[in-house]
Structure formats: C-alpha cells, structure tokens
Amino acid sequence: MESYLKKWRVVFVLLSLGLSVVKAQQVPCYFIFGDSLVDNGNNNGLVSFARANYFPYGIDFGGPTGRFSNGKTTADELAELLGFNGYIPAYNAVRGRRILTGVNYASAAAGIREETGRQLGQRISFSGQVRNYQNTVQQVVSLLGGETQAADYLKRCIYSVGLGSNDYLNNYFMPTFYSSSRQFTPEQYADDLISRYSTQLNALYNYGARKFALIGVGAIGCSPNALARSRDSRTCDNRINSANQIFNNKLRSLVDTLNNNHPDARFTYINAYGIFQDMITNPSRFE
C-alpha cells in the first residue's frame, strides 16, 4: 500500500505544478527537504538510531544506501518522472557541479521543531536543512558566476518539503521524552509548528526558491507504530489523526497566505492524508 501512496503522491505533485509526465528533463534542479520518507543517506554519518545504511534496507535497490525502504523513495520516483538522469544526491555526499541538478537535505527523525527526534540521536532539523541549502546556494552563485544568474536558475527548480510527522510521533505524542503535550493544546501546537514552518519557507524564498510542493502530514495515526500500540493492533489512533488534520488545515491556510504574499512564487499543498484515506476507503481504485 505504501508504494501506491508514493506513486500517487508523485503524480499529484506533477499535476499540481502543471508538469507533464515525459522523459525529457522538466526542470533544471530539484531540492528535497524532509524526514525518513525521503532521506537517502544524510543520516549515514550521524550518531543516531535513525539510520538505514544496513540490511534489510535497500534489498530491492542493490544494497542499503540510507533510504528507509526496500527500494526507491517518493523523491526518487519524482526525479524519474521529472526526467532526471539519476536520483537527486544526498547533501552529505554531493560535490561540485553535481549540485546544479539539485540536492536532497532530508534527515530521518527530523522535525519542524528543533528538539523533535532527539531521543533517537543526531538528526538535521528543518532549520538545519535550510542552512545546508543556503550553503548550496553560495556554491551555485560561484558556479554560475553571480547572484543574478543563480537566482534565474533557482527560480525554475522544484522544492518539495514534507515535515511534521515526527513532530507528532517523536515529540507531541511521546510524553515520556517531551513536555510539548503538556505545554500546548493540539491547536496551539499546530500554530507553533506552522509559525516555525513559515519562517523556514520564507528563508528558502529569500534564497531563490519559487516553486514549492508542500506535503501535508499523512494519516500517521494509522502507521504501523501507532497500530502496534492499539488494543487490537488494527485500530487507528484518532487522537493522532485529529491532531494531524489540525496541522494540515493550517498548512493549507499558510499556502494561501504565502501565495498572496509572494505573487512571483507558487506554493502547492499536497494532500497526503486525503490520498491515504482514499486508498483505505476505495482500495479497488488502486488495484
């Protein structure tokens, strides 16, 4: 089911951005921000339990790479559909002109809040990923010969951002390690996340990003982790899903605000929660 979700998410992004699914490369570069769903090796060198550079990870990919899957991630699928010759490299492994095709900054266990995922060890939070992107931009300026050339180049690239799941699973709904659920109501917590999210998105905008695909939080109350904690190992945790929906609704509103404030940019909301729910409700559509 997860593979279907990934493919539908990819197609939805392409359609939302007005791109056709063809072999020719559609955009000059693709930049990726996120967590374990799209991490392709950035955590390999970190002191962390959130690593996937060992078997059985990668068994359908020729071996473990740091991807938290048996094979390709959503970002890999999208890179293929966008016509890239190869996958977008991890930030910790890319050098030189290779950055001109884009960089993957995602880090497993990362969240919008700085402390999210700390019980798992080192990880690169959203703000840290943005700082790494800013370092990349300085290199792009040098490679292309100036800020004007770099800005013209970067405005044609796609930026996908998918964070927030860990802020719930590895923060808000983990009261043994975090106090956030005692400090904030679900509404207040979502407001805090959106405020931090907005700050980082504006930082990306200020460093040349113009085409954004913002992926909402999926139905993580139905994740294997959440199901394992239920009484029958099959019932979704509605507390988590309800909190996710609050965040997603606020993210939709943020997208509208950003589009109004930045008319030269395009922000698109990707309804991952709705896609997942549609698969559960109408499984025959995905056979």
Sequence and secondary structure as in RCSB ss.txt:
>XXXX:A:sequence
MESYLKKWRVVFVLLSLGLSVVKAQQVPCYFIFGDSLVDNGNNNGLVSFARANYFPYGIDFGGPTGRFSNGKTTA
DELAELLGFNGYIPAYNAVRGRRILTGVNYASAAAGIREETGRQLGQRISFSGQVRNYQNTVQQVVSLLGGETQA
ADYLKRCIYSVGLGSNDYLNNYFMPTFYSSSRQFTPEQYADDLISRYSTQLNALYNYGARKFALIGVGAIGCSPN
ALARSRDSRTCDNRINSANQIFNNKLRSLVDTLNNNHPDARFTYINAYGIFQDMITNPSRFE
>XXXX:A:secstr
 HHHHHHHHHHHHHHHTT    SS  SS EEEEESTTT BSTTTTSSBS    STTTTTTTTS  SBSSSS  HH
HHHHHHTT SS   BTTT  GGGGGG  B   TT  SSTTTTGGGB    HHHHHHHHHHHHHHHHHHHTSHHHH
HHHHTTSEEEEE  HHHIIIIIT TTT  HHHH  HHHHHHHHHHHHHHHHHHHHHTT  EEEEE    GGGSHH
HHHTSSSS S  HHHHHHHHHHHHHHHHHHHHHHHH TTSEEEEE HHHHHHHHHH GGGG 
